[in-house]
């Protein structure tokens, strides 16, 4: 993010960092939330099928992702994405970034002359291909 030789590479690295950061704060990647501290031996297997509160009691800290936390995470993510896109200088790299973000319509509209757009034109199919 800081030392890549070109602005495109620095912007793309920032985009990838923003994606990883966002995902690490989400519930689905709870085990990568190292910012919560050391978990020690909490993950030793416990075969307790009769208790409904077992997971809430022992692993609740993994799922305390509040609505406010989610909103702040999204705001930070969107800010970082905008900054990353501003850093990039070439349309090719911006198209690549939009592809990573799955913004395929944006690629078709803003960057139709790029290699990424050409790849999409030759590899995407739609319902007419199957009639």
N, C-alpha and C positions, 0 to 999 in steps of 0.2 A: 504493500500500500504506500509505503513511504520512499522506497529506494529503487523501484523498478525504473528502467531506463527511459520509458516513454510514458506520456500522459495516458495513453490508451491502456497500457498495462497497469498503471497505478489505479485508474478508475475501475477497471475490471476486478482487480484485487479487492478494492473497497466494496464493490458489489458483492463479491463472494463472501467477504467478511460479514457484511450486513445480513446476508442470508443465513449464515451459520449462527450469528448472534441471535437473530430472531428465532430460529428454530430451537436453539438451546434454552430459550426462555419459555417455550411452549410446553404444554402438558405431554405431548407425544414424545418429547425427548427428555423426559424427566431425569433419566439417569446421567445426562450430560450437564446437569445443573451444579457444577462444582462450586459455584459462587455461594451455595448454601452451606458449605463447610464439609468437614470430614464425616462420613457416615459410619465409619468403623465396622462393627460386626452386625449391623442392623439387617444385612441381607443374608444371614445364615438361613437355610431353609427351615421353615416351621410348617409342619403338617397339622394344621388346625382347621379342619373342614367344618366344624360345628359352630364356630363363633362367627357371627356376622359382623362384629365390630373389630375383629382382629386386624384387618387391613387398615381400617380407619385409625386404630390405635397405634399401630406400628409403622405404617407407611403414609399416613396422612400428610406429612410434610412434602411428599412428592406431588400432591394434588391440590395444594392451596393456592393455585393460580387464580387470583381474583379478576373480576371484570376490569377493574382499574389498572391492574398490572398488564392485562392484555391490551388495553387501549394505549397505555404508555409505550409498550413494546411496539405496537403498530406505528405510532407517531415517530418513534426513533427510527424504525425501519424505513418509513417513507422519506424521512429527512436524509438518511444515509443514501438511499437510492437516488434521490434527486442530486445530491452532491456528487455521487459516482458518475452519473450521466453527464453532469456539467464538466467533470474533469476530462472525460473522453473527448477526443478531437475528431476521430474518423467515423463516418457513417457505418462502416463495416463493423467496428467494435460496438457501436451503439446497437446495431442490429443483433449482434451476438448477445449483448446484454438483454435485449428485449426477448430474445429466444429463451434465455435462461429463466426469465420471469414469465414465460409462456404467453407473451403478448404478441401472438402471431398476426393479428389484424394490424397492429401498429407497424410491424415490419412491412406488411404489404402496402400500407398507406404511406409511411414516411421513408422507407428504405428499399424500394422495389428494385433498385439497380445493384444491390449488394449480392455477394455470394450466398449469404444466408437466405435471402429472398429467393434466389435461384434454386437453392436446395429445397426450400419449402414448396416451390412451384412444381418441382419434379417428384416430390415424395409424399405430398398430402393427397389423400383421396377423399371423395365425398359420396353421397348416396347415388349420384348419377353413374359412378364407376361400377356400381353393383347391380344396375338394372339390365 
